[in-house]
Amino acid sequence: MTAVTDEDQGNDSGTRKADGRWDDGLIARRAAAAATRGTAEPVPRAPADDEPDPQVEAYAPADGPLPTRLDVLRELVGLSRARLDRDTLAEAGRVLDEAAARQRLSSRHTVIAVAGATGSGKSTLFNALAGATISDTGLRRPTTSQPIACSWTDGAAGLLDRLAVPGRLRRRPHPGPAASDEALQGLVLVDLPDHDSAATEHRAQVDRVLALVDAVIWVVDPEKYADAALHERYLRPLAGHAEVTFVVLNQTDRLPGEAADLVLDDLRRLLDEDGIAVGEHGEPGATVMSLSALTGDGVPELRELLGRFVQDRTAATRRLSADVDAAAARLRPVYVAGGRAGLGERARDAFTDRLAEAVGAAAAGQAAEREWRRNASRACGTPWLRLWRWYENRGLPGSLDRMGQALTPPEEELTARQRVEQAVRTVADDAAEGLPGPWAQAVREAAFTGAEGLPEALDDLAVRAGAPGAGKRGGETDTETGRDTGAGAQPGGARPAKPPRPKWWPVAVLAQASMTLLQIFGGLWLVGQIVGVLEPGLVTPALIMLAGVVGGPLVEWACAAAIRGPARRYGQDAERRLREAAAGCGRARVLDPVAAELARYREVRERYVTVTKFSTTGR
C-alpha cells in the first residue's frame, strides 16, 4: 500500500467500536453467521500449478430455471421477429448472445468489477483486496484509464478475453495472506476507470465491462454517495441485479463519531428509492457496508463476504437471470396489455350480420318468397287471371316483373362496398382491442389484407344465389318472358333453379281446371239455349256456370292461404343459405387470418409468461 492515495483523504481518523470493528449491524450478523458455520462447509482446494488449465471448462448450471428461461426467450424472439422491429428485440438478443458466451467459459471463476467515481478510492480498495499495489493510485485524475484484472487462479484467460483486458494489465495477487486465501480461489477482480471521468472513452469502457461481469462492487465516498449520475445512470437501471451488487461506503475514517452510521443509513435510503433491495435479515439483495480502504477497517469483512460469494459459484447464474428479467421487463409493453385479447362470438355474429346486410341476404329471402308465391299463383290461379298477367308482362315493358330486374343503381353498389369495408374495420378493431400496439397492428393488417376482393366475392355469391339486383350488367332480354337473362344468372348463363312444387299443387290445378270446365260447360249450355239448339232451361246451366265462376277464386284463395307458410320457409332458407355463404367467405378471408394472428399472439404471450415466471427480481 503506497502512502499517497487516489482519494486525497483527510487525516481525521474515524471512530471504531470497542472491539475494533465497524459494527453496523449487517456486518456483525453476517460475520456471526460465518462463525457459526465455521469449517462445516468444505472449501474447494485451489488447483496446483501443474494441474491442467481449466479455462475451457464450460459454465453448466445443472439445475434451476435459467436454461429453460433462455430457451423460451430464444423461441420468443424468433416468433416475434416478423411482428416486432429490430430495436425492440435488440436487448433480448444481446442477453441471449452474452449468456451463450458466458456459458461457454469457465464456471470456476467469478468475475467481479470494482466501479466508482473519481476520488472514491476504488483503486485503493482493489489493491487492499489483492494485497499488493496493482492499480496505480495518485492525486492526478483520472488515474485508472483501462480495466486492470487480478485473477487468484489460472484458467480465467477466456473470461478476460471477453472483457477485452489486455495481457499486460492482467495480474496475480501478491504472495501472502490475500493470495493464499482459499475462499478467494476463483475470484477475478477487475478495477474499472472512473464512471464519471471526463474522458468519454473511459465511460464507454465502464459501460461495456459492467454488462459482462458477474457482479460489481460500487465504491462510494461520503461526498458523492448521493451523486445523481451514479444513481440515475447505473444503480437505478440495475436495480434488478441487487443480488450481484455490493455497495461499499469508503473513507469512513474521514467521518467523526457516529457520522458513518448516519451516512450509511442515508445510503440505504437512497438505494431503496432506486428500487434496489438491500439484503438484510437473511433476505436476498444487495450487500451494503462501510469500510476504509486506507486504514483497512472493514476490508477483512468484505474479503470474507467475497469469499463466500465466490465459493457459492452462482454469481454468473444470478447475473444472467437478472439480465433475462431486465430484458423481459423491457418487452412487457409489447406482450402485455390492459385488456383481454380475443374475438368473441358477439363480434363474429356482428361481422356476419354486416356481411349479410351488404350481400342483401334479407332481400334475397324476400325475393325468393315472392317468387314462390308467384309460381303458386300461376299454377293455382284461374286461367283468365293467368292470361291477363301474361298479356300484361308481354304488352307493358314497365310492368312490375320487369322493374324487379332493373340494373342495380351505382349508389347501391357503392353502399354495399362501404358496408363491407365498415364490417371489416369494425371486426378488426374488436379483435385488436386489448392487444399491445405491434400485435394490434398485425391483426388489423391481416384483416385488411384478407378483405381485398371481398366485395367482389360477395357479389359473385349473390349472383349464384339469384339475389335480386345482384351482379346485373344489363344482359339480353328473353323474348318469351321479357326478362333480363343477366338477372341472377348462374355462371355459364344458366338460370337459377325454380322453387319446388308441393305435392298438392296437381290437385289444386285439377280443381281449378274443373272449375274452368264448369264455366265453359255452363256457358256453352246457355249459348245453345239462346240460339235454340237446346231446350230452354236457364237455371241449371246458370248454376253450373256460377259454380265454376265462384269455385275458381275459392280454389285460388285456398291455395294462397296454403302456400303462405311454405313460401315464408322457402324465403327463410334462401336467406339462410346466402347468409351462410357470405359468412363462410368472410370467415375464410378475414376471420381466419385474424384468428391466426391472435393465436400467434397467445403463443408468444405464453412464452413470455414462462420467461417471467421464475423471475428473481419480481418483475
Salt bridges, closest charged atoms under 4 A:
ASP19 OD2 - ARG21 NE 3.41
ASP24 OD2 - ARG268 NH2 3.46
GLU41 OE2 - ARG37 NE 3.17
GLU51 OE2 - ARG45 NH2 3.02
GLU57 OE1 - ARG108 NE 3.95
ASP71 OD1 - ARG74 NH1 3.29
GLU75 OE1 - ARG607 NE 2.97
GLU91 OE2 - ARG94 NH2 2.93
GLU91 OE1 - ARG330 NH1 3.59
GLU98 OE1 - ARG162 NH2 2.95
ASP154 OD1 - ARG172 NH1 2.69
ASP161 OD1 - ARG170 NH2 2.46
ASP191 OD1 - LYS122 NZ 3.62
ASP194 OD1 - LYS122 NZ 3.28
ASP196 OD2 - LYS224 NZ 3.76
ASP207 OD2 - ARG233 NH2 2.69
ASP214 OD2 - ARG102 NH2 3.05
GLU223 OE2 - ARG254 NH2 2.96
GLU243 OE1 - ARG318 NH1 3.73
GLU258 OE1 - LYS17 NZ 3.78
ASP261 OD2 - LYS17 NZ 3.83
ASP265 OD1 - ARG268 NH1 3.61
ASP266 OD1 - ARG269 NH2 2.73
GLU273 OE2 - ARG269 NH1 2.78
ASP274 OD2 - HIS231 ND1 2.48
ASP274 OD1 - ARG236 NH2 2.95
GLU280 OE2 - ARG29 NH2 3.88
GLU280 OE2 - ARG268 NE 3.67
ASP297 OD1 - ARG16 NH2 2.05
GLU304 OE2 - ARG308 NH1 3.20
ASP312 OD2 - ARG318 NH2 3.52
ASP323 OD1 - HIS241 NE2 2.59
ASP323 OD1 - ARG319 NE 3.02
ASP325 OD1 - ARG69 NH2 2.39
ASP353 OD1 - ARG579 NH2 1.89
GLU357 OE2 - ARG419 NH2 3.93
GLU369 OE2 - ARG373 NH2 3.54
GLU371 OE1 - ARG374 NH1 2.52
ASP401 OD1 - ARG374 NE 3.52
ASP401 OD2 - ARG378 NH2 3.65
ASP401 OD2 - ARG483 NH2 3.35
GLU413 OE2 - ARG473 NH1 4.00
ASP429 OD1 - ARG444 NE 3.23
GLU456 OE2 - ARG417 NH2 2.77
ASP459 OD2 - ARG473 NH2 3.66
ASP573 OD1 - ARG576 NH2 3.81
GLU580 OE2 - ARG576 NH1 3.52
GLU597 OE2 - ARG83 NH2 2.67
GLU603 OE2 - ARG607 NH1 3.48
